[in-house]
């Protein structure tokens, strides 16, 4: 996801600077760019810190979080058996995150992008609201036989979110980028993520209005697609093509399955082929193309999730094989270091010394899905360890916006969404825990059953 002024329609990434002129000139330009990036980061933080003047009651939770993260990184010892035992119930953490989402849902039905320790809740954010809908329905479905008030509340929250999104759709079929209330500009990425929510909402409710909205969004995405399968232009972030738009092709592949309209499948595979052309033998993926940002793990994982889910829907073994190389490279790094750095340079080198919790949660989802596809227990093992690490970093206590929240970075002052608890972090970690619950149930079945004596 993104900074407050660039939220999600302008995620965090890094594009290579072209070597024009001498090598010395290139180094100067790179140093200048990094310096400007650091200044921008400090300036943004200072502007947000002014929010404490308007909400001084947030000062104490902020200080507590700073001290607790500093204490943890100072004394925590990661070793071979880190995360080998469950210290927190997955269900307890999942319910806590779900309640965080309920609290973040605004009166209009949209979900806030984040809760800032400096400024409080943001405005509703259409993109995240869209792809939270499947998560909410998954929770409601997996708990629907348990007289669970939260399960019912999750379905209601999904319905409210859907109704709000329908009110935002543009005549073209597109959806806007940015926070609600900002200047509405059509966004390819956001439309794709909202499309995921509309597809699921129609599957749950069978409302014709939702199906028509989903089809209009899919038609617009096809119209905006380039001949090579990419998306760029004014509706793409920074006007350029990005490989993490594989998340859009995933939505189109789902729409094709849902409607039996093969136009959406062809568009999905067209983008899939374009993204696959950017995979390197090392598993690294070029083409994330986000200027003035590092390659955050969140966006690397976006590429992998989108390609993998599209590949499963379109039965593309070649794409699954490509994802395995990337997923395995990151799995080895996780097993070695017991965490994944928040950002990388090319070929997964020079990892930054902070953790992007959302990216880690997404990699858990990728490994769990690969386990489903390949039956390779090493993926399941890594995902369960990752979930244990993340559960330990979720605060189950605190006020609204903090309890059950997933911070952008660990420590909280890391460069990805600093001092914020982010709604998409809750979404992806909830997805990982829901998938863990579904997959591990098969291991908990009794080895035999007692048969009544015939007499």
C-alpha positions as a printed NumPy array, in Angstrom:
array([[  0.   ,   0.   ,   0.   ],
       [  1.   ,   3.578,  -0.092],
       [  1.703,   6.771,   1.698],
       [ -1.226,   8.967,   2.688],
       [ -1.036,  11.096,  -0.425],
       [ -0.514,   8.099,  -2.706],
       [ -2.563,   5.472,  -0.944],
       [ -2.596,   2.159,  -2.732],
       [ -3.242,   3.558,  -6.176],
       [  0.353,   4.648,  -5.757],
       [  1.99 ,   1.83 ,  -3.831],
       [  5.587,   1.778,  -2.642],
       [  8.177,   0.497,  -5.033],
       [ 11.372,   1.362,  -6.839],
       [ 12.225,   1.706, -10.506],
       [ 15.763,   1.511, -11.762],
       [ 17.381,   4.798, -12.63 ],
       [ 18.69 ,   4.767, -16.172],
       [ 22.407,   5.192, -16.622],
       [ 22.568,   8.236, -18.833],
       [ 25.91 ,  10.005, -19.071],
       [ 28.907,   8.939, -17.021],
       [ 28.893,   6.431, -14.188],
       [ 29.75 ,   9.321, -11.859],
       [ 26.691,  11.243, -13.072],
       [ 24.564,   8.152, -12.486],
       [ 25.835,   7.75 ,  -8.932],
       [ 25.146,  11.428,  -8.241],
       [ 21.598,  11.114,  -9.515],
       [ 21.015,   8.01 ,  -7.402],
       [ 22.345,   9.702,  -4.256],
       [ 20.206,  12.741,  -4.993],
       [ 17.112,  10.598,  -5.495],
       [ 17.729,   8.675,  -2.26 ],
       [ 18.303,  11.965,  -0.442],
       [ 15.056,  13.43 ,  -1.766],
       [ 13.237,  10.251,  -0.779],
       [ 14.59 ,  10.464,   2.781],
       [ 13.633,  14.145,   3.033],
       [ 10.129,  13.372,   1.783],
       [  9.79 ,  10.555,   4.335],
       [ 10.871,  12.831,   7.207],
       [  8.645,  15.664,   6.001],
       [  5.599,  13.411,   5.84 ],
       [  6.269,  12.053,   9.321],
       [  6.649,  15.561,  10.756],
       [  3.403,  16.687,   9.154],
       [  1.589,  13.679,  10.595],
       [  3.203,  14.241,  13.994],
       [  1.382,  17.556,  14.102],
       [ -1.756,  15.444,  14.469],
       [ -0.785,  14.852,  18.1  ],
       [ -1.575,  18.502,  18.762],
       [ -5.157,  17.829,  17.672],
       [ -5.322,  14.5  ,  19.516],
       [ -2.968,  14.545,  22.521],
       [ -4.662,  11.413,  23.888],
       [ -2.741,   9.467,  21.2  ],
       [  0.634,  10.381,  22.699],
       [  0.654,   7.663,  25.368],
       [ -0.203,   4.752,  22.995],
       [  2.456,   6.051,  20.606],
       [  5.127,   6.111,  23.314],
       [  4.107,   2.656,  24.504],
       [  4.366,   1.206,  20.991],
       [  7.767,   2.793,  20.395],
       [  9.117,   1.421,  23.662],
       [  7.648,  -2.062,  23.218],
       [  9.044,  -2.435,  19.684],
       [ 12.438,  -1.138,  20.805],
       [ 12.472,  -3.596,  23.695],
       [ 11.479,  -6.495,  21.453],
       [ 14.089,  -5.886,  18.753],
       [ 16.769,  -5.379,  21.434],
       [ 16.159,  -8.59 ,  23.365],
       [ 14.407, -10.925,  20.929],
       [ 16.577, -13.867,  19.875],
       [ 15.504, -15.612,  16.685],
       [ 16.937, -19.099,  16.378],
       [ 16.409, -22.505,  14.8  ],
       [ 13.312, -23.24 ,  16.887],
       [ 11.695, -19.812,  16.651],
       [  7.951, -20.121,  15.942],
       [  8.111, -23.904,  16.435],
       [  5.4  , -23.784,  19.108],
       [  2.066, -22.016,  19.156],
       [  2.094, -19.232,  21.737],
       [ -1.163, -17.58 ,  20.706],
       [ -4.342, -19.108,  19.398],
       [ -4.877, -18.387,  15.722],
       [ -8.612, -18.048,  16.4  ],
       [ -7.999, -15.451,  19.121],
       [ -5.826, -13.336,  16.829],
       [ -8.226, -13.758,  13.904],
       [-11.199, -12.567,  15.958],
       [ -9.165,  -9.627,  17.211],
       [ -8.288,  -8.559,  13.662],
       [-11.896,  -8.952,  12.578],
       [-13.011,  -6.58 ,  15.32 ],
       [-10.32 ,  -4.128,  14.196],
       [-11.936,  -4.186,  10.74 ],
       [-15.402,  -3.612,  12.268],
       [-14.051,  -0.582,  14.131],
       [-12.37 ,   0.722,  10.97 ],
       [-15.58 ,   0.573,   8.945],
       [-16.852,   4.126,   8.597],
       [-20.518,   5.198,   8.776],
       [-20.626,   5.322,   4.95 ],
       [-19.809,   1.588,   4.77 ],
       [-16.248,   2.004,   3.536],
       [-13.258,   0.818,   5.554],
       [-10.559,   3.256,   6.629],
       [ -7.164,   2.78 ,   5.018],
       [ -5.389,   2.957,   8.359],
       [ -5.352,   4.04 ,  11.971],
       [ -2.401,   6.35 ,  12.594],
       [ -0.827,   6.617,  16.031],
       [ -0.378,  10.287,  15.114],
       [ -3.618,  11.3  ,  13.382],
       [ -6.202,   8.572,  14.069],
       [ -8.428,   6.959,  11.421],
       [ -8.157,   7.895,   7.763],
       [-11.127,   8.301,   5.461],
       [-12.712,   5.287,   3.774],
       [-10.57 ,   3.61 ,   1.169],
       [-12.39 ,   2.022,  -1.795],
       [ -9.672,  -0.388,  -2.931],
       [ -9.147,  -2.094,   0.411],
       [-12.871,  -2.037,   1.127],
       [-13.291,  -4.027,  -2.096],
       [-10.904,  -6.84 ,  -1.421],
       [-11.91 ,  -7.066,   2.224],
       [-15.332,  -8.328,   1.104],
       [-14.121, -11.889,   0.295],
       [-12.264, -11.994,   3.622],
       [-15.393, -10.998,   5.556],
       [-17.535, -13.573,   3.76 ],
       [-14.873, -16.271,   4.285],
       [-14.949, -15.576,   8.011],
       [-18.749, -15.62 ,   8.087],
       [-18.861, -18.911,   6.18 ],
       [-16.249, -20.758,   8.219],
       [-18.035, -19.825,  11.449],
       [-21.66 , -19.976,  10.289],
       [-22.478, -23.149,  12.2  ],
       [-21.345, -21.811,  15.538],
       [-23.948, -19.308,  16.809],
       [-21.277, -16.66 ,  16.377],
       [-22.289, -12.991,  16.579],
       [-19.047, -11.946,  14.871],
       [-19.799, -14.214,  11.896],
       [-23.134, -12.491,  11.383],
       [-21.519,  -9.089,  11.829],
       [-18.918,  -9.974,   9.184],
       [-21.623, -10.7  ,   6.596],
       [-23.381,  -7.429,   7.46 ],
       [-20.098,  -5.513,   7.157],
       [-19.497,  -7.08 ,   3.726],
       [-22.987,  -6.091,   2.561],
       [-22.503,  -2.501,   3.771],
       [-19.12 ,  -2.313,   2.032],
       [-20.625,  -3.597,  -1.221],
       [-23.446,  -1.075,  -1.189],
       [-20.998,   1.777,  -0.616],
       [-18.771,   0.661,  -3.479],
       [-21.706,   0.466,  -5.867],
       [-22.345,   4.145,  -5.181],
       [-18.794,   5.022,  -6.281],
       [-18.689,   3.329,  -9.682],
       [-18.102,   5.722, -12.555],
       [-20.221,   5.693, -15.742],
       [-17.277,   4.057, -17.554],
       [-17.387,   1.095, -15.16 ],
       [-14.16 ,   2.142, -13.429],
       [-13.655,   2.867,  -9.751],
       [-11.667,   5.781,  -8.318],
       [ -8.252,   5.649,  -6.704],
       [ -7.197,   7.286,  -3.452],
       [ -9.096,   7.973,  -0.259],
       [-12.785,   8.766,  -0.45 ],
       [-13.355,  12.482,  -0.886],
       [-10.203,  13.053,  -2.921],
       [-10.443,  14.021,  -6.575],
       [-12.001,  11.023,  -8.305],
       [ -9.756,   9.611, -11.004],
       [-10.256,   6.185, -12.552],
       [ -7.74 ,   3.616, -11.315],
       [ -6.955,   0.312, -13.031],
       [ -5.484,  -1.327,  -9.963],
       [ -8.247,  -0.22 ,  -7.612],
       [-10.927,  -1.301, -10.078],
       [ -9.362,  -4.753, -10.206],
       [ -9.298,  -5.109,  -6.425],
       [-12.869,  -3.856,  -6.03 ],
       [-13.883,  -6.309,  -8.762],
       [-12.764,  -9.17 ,  -6.493],
       [-15.207,  -7.96 ,  -3.861],
       [-18.079,  -7.534,  -6.316],
       [-17.635, -11.044,  -7.683],
       [-17.781, -12.532,  -4.198],
       [-20.696, -10.318,  -3.157],
       [-22.7  , -11.46 ,  -6.171],
       [-21.874, -15.071,  -5.392],
       [-23.229, -14.603,  -1.869],
       [-26.321, -12.526,  -2.707],
       [-27.139, -13.168,  -6.387],
       [-28.088,  -9.49 ,  -6.764],
       [-28.319,  -8.479, -10.421],
       [-27.064,  -4.947,  -9.667],
       [-23.792,  -6.339,  -8.337],
       [-23.312,  -8.656, -11.323],
       [-23.868,  -5.758, -13.725],
       [-21.381,  -3.585, -11.818],
       [-18.786,  -6.358, -11.937],
       [-19.276,  -6.848, -15.677],
       [-18.979,  -3.09 , -16.298],
       [-15.71 ,  -3.011, -14.331],
       [-14.374,  -6.011, -16.26 ],
       [-15.345,  -4.474, -19.599],
       [-13.541,  -1.247, -18.716],
       [-10.399,  -3.151, -17.722],
       [-10.407,  -4.956, -21.074],
       [-10.845,  -1.646, -22.86 ],
       [ -7.873,  -0.139, -21.005],
       [ -5.534,  -3.103, -21.596],
       [ -2.575,  -2.583, -23.93 ],
       [ -1.804,  -4.82 , -26.9  ],
       [  1.061,  -6.494, -25.008],
       [ -1.232,  -7.396, -22.086],
       [ -0.074,  -4.7  , -19.674],
       [ -1.973,  -1.719, -18.319],
       [ -0.526,   1.787, -18.436],
       [ -1.642,   5.329, -19.179],
       [ -3.436,   7.89 , -17.067],
       [ -5.392,   5.273, -15.068],
       [ -2.193,   3.45 , -14.039],
       [ -0.023,   4.668, -11.187],
       [  2.694,   6.998, -12.467],
       [  1.359,   6.317, -15.974],
       [  3.499,   3.209, -16.45 ],
       [  2.989,  -0.554, -16.557],
       [  3.509,  -2.645, -13.41 ],
       [  3.913,  -6.379, -12.969],
       [  2.022,  -6.271,  -9.661],
       [ -1.095,  -5.583, -11.76 ],
       [ -1.195,  -9.37 , -11.951],
       [ -3.688,  -8.823,  -9.134],
       [ -5.98 ,  -7.318, -11.797],
       [ -5.614, -10.345, -14.063],
       [ -6.556, -12.547, -11.092],
       [ -9.81 , -10.588, -10.746],
       [-10.534, -10.927, -14.463],
       [ -9.876, -14.678, -14.339],
       [-12.349, -14.912, -11.451],
       [-14.909, -12.89 , -13.384],
       [-14.567, -15.274, -16.328],
       [-15.178, -18.266, -14.043],
       [-18.164, -16.517, -12.493],
       [-19.825, -15.377, -15.717],
       [-18.549, -17.947, -18.251],
       [-17.484, -14.995, -20.412],
       [-14.193, -15.959, -22.049],
       [-13.28 , -12.378, -22.961],
       [-12.204, -11.837, -19.361],
       [-10.143, -15.036, -19.385],
       [ -8.312, -13.985, -22.539],
       [ -7.475, -10.609, -21.02 ],
       [ -6.283, -12.293, -17.818],
       [ -3.978, -14.674, -19.674],
       [ -2.69 , -11.863, -21.867],
       [ -1.526,  -9.998, -18.777],
       [ -0.264, -13.224, -17.208],
       [  2.01 , -13.835, -20.199],
       [  3.303, -10.259, -20.027],
       [  4.096, -10.569, -16.313],
       [  5.794, -13.95 , -16.765],
       [  8.151, -12.374, -19.302],
       [  9.58 , -10.316, -16.413],
       [ 10.545, -13.296, -14.217],
       [ 14.267, -13.95 , -13.857],
       [ 15.864, -17.39 , -13.316],
       [ 16.589, -16.333,  -9.715],
       [ 12.858, -15.889,  -9.08 ],
       [ 13.157, -12.111,  -9.009],
       [ 10.477, -10.203, -10.916],
       [ 11.272,  -7.032, -12.84 ],
       [  8.729,  -4.413, -13.788],
       [  7.297,  -3.401, -10.411],
       [  8.237,   0.086, -11.611],
       [  7.44 ,   2.334,  -8.664],
       [  9.586,   5.438,  -8.669],
       [ 11.015,   6.942,  -5.487],
       [ 10.335,   3.865,  -3.358],
       [ 12.21 ,   0.653,  -2.6  ],
       [ 10.89 ,  -2.734,  -3.749],
       [  8.684,  -3.374,  -0.746],
       [  7.932,  -7.031,  -0.073],
       [  4.229,  -6.142,  -0.214],
       [  4.477,  -5.488,  -3.959],
       [  6.737,  -8.431,  -4.688],
       [  4.122, -10.59 ,  -2.975],
       [  1.364,  -8.874,  -4.96 ],
       [  3.02 , -10.084,  -8.172],
       [  3.304, -13.624,  -6.841],
       [ -0.246, -13.789,  -5.475],
       [ -1.798, -12.441,  -8.643],
       [  0.147, -14.767, -10.933],
       [ -0.45 , -17.82 ,  -8.734],
       [ -4.199, -17.315,  -8.347],
       [ -4.614, -16.523, -12.043],
       [ -2.538, -19.584, -12.921],
       [ -4.7  , -21.838, -10.733],
       [ -7.903, -20.518, -12.29 ],
       [ -6.53 , -20.792, -15.845],
       [ -4.733, -24.111, -15.187],
       [ -1.354, -22.714, -16.198],
       [  1.307, -25.087, -14.871],
       [  4.07 , -22.941, -16.386],
       [  3.026, -19.975, -14.26 ],
       [  2.831, -22.082, -11.098],
       [  6.354, -23.323, -11.796],
       [  7.601, -19.739, -12.144],
       [  5.985, -18.789,  -8.844],
       [  7.599, -21.75 ,  -7.107],
       [ 11.068, -20.393,  -7.915],
       [ 10.253, -17.036,  -6.356],
       [  8.402, -18.51 ,  -3.41 ],
       [ 11.21 , -20.959,  -2.727],
       [ 13.843, -18.205,  -2.823],
       [ 11.92 , -16.262,  -0.173],
       [ 11.165, -19.392,   1.844],
       [ 14.884, -20.143,   2.163],
       [ 15.544, -16.595,   3.309],
       [ 12.798, -16.841,   5.889],
       [ 14.011, -20.184,   7.23 ],
       [ 17.555, -18.798,   7.484],
       [ 16.788, -15.42 ,   9.041],
       [ 13.425, -16.147,  10.742],
       [ 11.888, -13.081,   9.098],
       [ 11.699, -11.47 ,   5.668],
       [ 13.127,  -7.959,   5.204],
       [ 10.656,  -5.239,   4.312],
       [ 12.251,  -4.408,   0.952],
       [ 14.837,  -5.816,  -1.442],
       [ 17.038,  -4.783,  -4.298],
       [ 17.179,  -6.891,  -7.458],
       [ 17.522, -10.656,  -7.07 ],
       [ 16.413, -10.438,  -3.422],
       [ 19.646,  -8.771,  -2.304],
       [ 20.367,  -6.095,   0.323],
       [ 17.241,  -6.626,   2.384],
       [ 16.187,  -3.617,   4.465],
       [ 16.427,  -3.965,   8.239],
       [ 12.724,  -3.787,   8.998],
       [  9.803,  -6.096,   8.371],
       [  6.779,  -5.328,   6.172],
       [  4.135,  -7.331,   8.031],
       [  1.665,  -7.23 ,   5.151],
       [  4.226,  -8.697,   2.749],
       [  5.018, -11.461,   5.232],
       [  1.303, -12.289,   5.557],
       [  0.965, -12.386,   1.777],
       [  3.881, -14.801,   1.508],
       [  2.139, -17.041,   4.027],
       [ -0.875, -17.021,   1.685],
       [  1.35 , -17.86 ,  -1.291],
       [  3.03 , -20.753,   0.523],
       [ -0.301, -22.137,   1.739],
       [ -1.737, -22.051,  -1.768],
       [  1.379, -23.733,  -3.149],
       [  0.961, -26.431,  -0.53 ],
       [ -2.58 , -26.981,  -1.813],
       [ -1.341, -27.239,  -5.39 ],
       [  1.837, -29.302,  -4.842],
       [  1.287, -31.135,  -1.52 ],
       [  4.835, -30.08 ,  -0.585],
       [  4.788, -29.902,   3.217],
       [  7.732, -27.496,   3.256],
       [  5.395, -24.724,   2.083],
       [  2.903, -25.517,   4.838],
       [  5.679, -25.634,   7.427],
       [  7.025, -22.206,   6.4  ],
       [  3.55 , -20.663,   6.366],
       [  2.708, -21.944,   9.851],
       [  5.989, -20.535,  11.182],
       [  5.31 , -17.23 ,   9.463],
       [  1.859, -17.083,  11.046],
       [  3.366, -17.716,  14.482],
       [  5.804, -14.846,  13.969],
       [  3.034, -12.486,  12.891],
       [  0.658, -13.492,  15.693],
       [  3.293, -12.474,  18.233],
       [  3.349,  -8.976,  16.713],
       [ -0.407,  -8.349,  16.953],
       [ -1.482,  -6.438,  20.048],
       [ -4.588,  -7.976,  21.602],
       [ -4.905,  -5.062,  24.022],
       [ -5.251,  -1.33 ,  23.576],
       [ -7.883,   1.04 ,  22.338],
       [ -9.753,   1.229,  19.047],
       [ -7.405,   1.232,  16.099],
       [ -4.651,  -0.566,  18.016],
       [ -6.068,  -3.816,  19.439],
       [ -6.053,  -6.387,  16.644],
       [ -4.271,  -4.036,  14.257],
       [ -1.425,  -4.966,  11.907],
       [  1.23 ,  -2.264,  11.791],
       [  2.728,  -1.274,   8.471],
       [  6.239,  -2.031,   9.653],
       [  7.973,  -3.788,  12.493],
       [  9.406,  -1.915,  14.246],
       [  6.595,   0.586,  13.898],
       [  8.967,   3.315,  12.663],
       [ 10.086,   1.223,   9.67 ],
       [  9.808,   2.871,   6.267],
       [  6.648,   1.086,   5.09 ],
       [  3.564,   2.923,   6.428],
       [  5.318,   4.085,   9.645],
       [  3.249,   4.633,  12.812],
       [  0.14 ,   3.155,  11.188],
       [ -2.05 ,   0.098,  11.629],
       [ -3.233,  -0.691,   8.102],
       [ -6.457,  -2.306,   6.959],
       [ -4.845,  -4.308,   4.142],
       [ -2.441,  -5.829,   6.68 ],
       [ -5.463,  -7.166,   8.59 ],
       [ -6.96 ,  -8.421,   5.323],
       [ -3.965, -10.47 ,   4.222],
       [ -3.13 , -11.859,   7.648],
       [ -6.775, -12.793,   8.212],
       [ -6.676, -14.57 ,   4.833],
       [ -3.587, -16.482,   5.949],
       [ -5.169, -17.575,   9.247],
       [ -8.437, -18.552,   7.572],
       [ -6.489, -20.646,   5.064],
       [ -4.432, -22.173,   7.874],
       [ -7.621, -23.177,   9.675],
       [ -9.115, -24.725,   6.559],
       [ -5.995, -26.686,   5.617],
       [ -5.045, -27.916,   9.074],
       [ -8.525, -29.267,   9.786],
       [ -7.702, -32.267,   7.599],
       [ -4.725, -33.076,   9.857],
       [ -6.907, -32.98 ,  12.943],
       [ -9.408, -35.577,  11.705],
       [ -9.381, -38.814,  13.747],
       [ -7.171, -41.545,  12.374],
       [ -9.985, -44.057,  12.751],
       [-13.605, -44.098,  13.743],
       [-15.362, -46.455,  16.105],
       [-17.841, -48.783,  14.382],
       [-20.761, -50.102,  16.368],
       [-20.759, -53.76 ,  17.15 ],
       [-23.249, -55.566,  14.911],
       [-24.693, -57.44 ,  17.899]])
